[in-house]
Amino acid sequence: MKFKELLDECKIYEAGKPIELVVREYGVNEKDIIKLASNENPYGTSPKVVKKIQELSKNMFMYPDDSMYELKDSLSKKYGVLSDNVIIGAGSDQIIEFLIKAKCHVGSKILMAKTTFAMYEIYGKQEGATILRTPSNEHNLAEFEAMYKEHGADIIFLCLPNNPLGECLDKEDVYNFLAKVNKETLVIVDCAYMEYAAYKDSKKAINPSDLIERFPNAVYLGTFSKAYALGGMRVGYGIGQVGIIKTLYKVRPPFNITTLSLAAAIEALKDEEFVKKCIELNFVEMKRYEEYAKSRGFEYIESFTNFITMKFDNKFISSHVAQNLLERGVIIRDLTSYGLNAIRITIGREDQNTKVFKVLDEVLEQLKKEENL
Ligand SMILES: *Cc1c(COP(=O)(O)O)cnc(C)c1O
């Protein structure tokens, strides 16, 4: 059967591999599997949120409050914006979809870093947009500026900090760049890991209220999937000028998140103490990965997130490393599909990381023998 031709050009998003697959295919015991492939919060969900969901589970026969009044109210207070500046999505992924659907048509141009979140391109291509990428893998604003001058753009994506590499631009540099962007260009500032970056270095912190006030063509994206430990609940949000948010409502399906997701996000915002503790531990454990990489002679990218990307140069083949880890129950992310010989590992808990180092050493030792490296 023939489908929309634009889809011939579209890739399927490759998600991190699930625990169930490793049990099924490699016979590893579920309790021995370490999943550090999707940047989930390894400390699990706040016990307060879990308790709330258990109490509310009897409500699941009901449609959610489609106005999402309480969650929007909580977010508006947290960030000092109006409720009308906020839209909720099934993950911030869905907000990306809304924005592209609302702004793009065939031939629209979307500018982004060479190596960044895969969904920008996937949603863009569904609408027939042309994808423009800067030459460098990591965000480089001089390159963004040069390409913007040369080609123009309908949408610019800035992923701050960037997934899958982990780097993050300084707010001041971002603002200086935004000042040069035409107000008809939509700038999407994807801050899925901003909680981590702002904790590590205050120069990275972007405040959504400040951002949209200065730059009315910018939209801030946040998510509950990472620091707030609700990846399975699918809740994210966009913050922008009222006119932009109203437009996005036109492409939003009704009841786009569930009754329980809504309750979980509201409750998670009440337990900032939990989030803070997870972030502190994340950077304590991140140090161990940096030490590991240094001691084994691997280059890594300084990360402002809850993951770290290690490069293998020509020493090892990242897909082989990832596959061998998988067979031993350690799920990480191979970056071959991004054109890199590198792996991305979510920073786990102390015990998980200790095991990752041990298993990774074993795998590298074995690959050295097998591949005569
Ligand atoms: C995880 C992530 C998102 C969104 O995740 P959701 O679970 O859809 O909220 C968006 N952007 C980046 C860069 C991410 O890593």
The ligand as an SDF file (V2000), in Angstrom:
LIG
                    3D

 15 15  0  0  0  0  0  0  0  0999 V2000
   14.3030   12.7880   27.2590 C   0  0  0  0  0  0  0  0  0  0  0  0
   14.3130   13.9760   26.3640 C   0  0  0  0  0  0  0  0  0  0  0  0
   13.1630   14.6610   25.9800 C   0  0  0  0  0  0  0  0  0  0  0  0
   11.7740   14.3530   26.3240 C   0  0  0  0  0  0  0  0  0  0  0  0
   11.4760   13.2670   26.9460 O   0  0  0  0  0  0  0  0  0  0  0  0
    9.9500   12.9970   27.3000 P   0  0  0  0  0  0  0  0  0  0  0  0
   10.0400   11.7410   28.0490 O   0  0  0  0  0  0  0  0  0  0  0  0
    9.2130   12.9230   26.0140 O   0  0  0  0  0  0  0  0  0  0  0  0
    9.5040   14.1840   28.1190 O   0  0  0  0  0  0  0  0  0  0  0  0
   13.2690   15.7820   25.1870 C   0  0  0  0  0  0  0  0  0  0  0  0
   14.4420   16.2090   24.7760 N   0  0  0  0  0  0  0  0  0  0  0  0
   15.5750   15.5830   25.1040 C   0  0  0  0  0  0  0  0  0  0  0  0
   16.8350   16.1400   24.6160 C   0  0  0  0  0  0  0  0  0  0  0  0
   15.5580   14.4430   25.8920 C   0  0  0  0  0  0  0  0  0  0  0  0
   16.6850   13.8130   26.1690 O   0  0  0  0  0  0  0  0  0  0  0  0
  1  2  1  0
  2  3  1  0
  2 14  2  0
  3  4  1  0
  3 10  2  0
  4  5  1  0
  5  6  1  0
  6  7  2  0
  6  8  1  0
  6  9  1  0
 10 11  1  0
 11 12  2  0
 12 13  1  0
 12 14  1  0
 14 15  1  0
M  END
$$$$
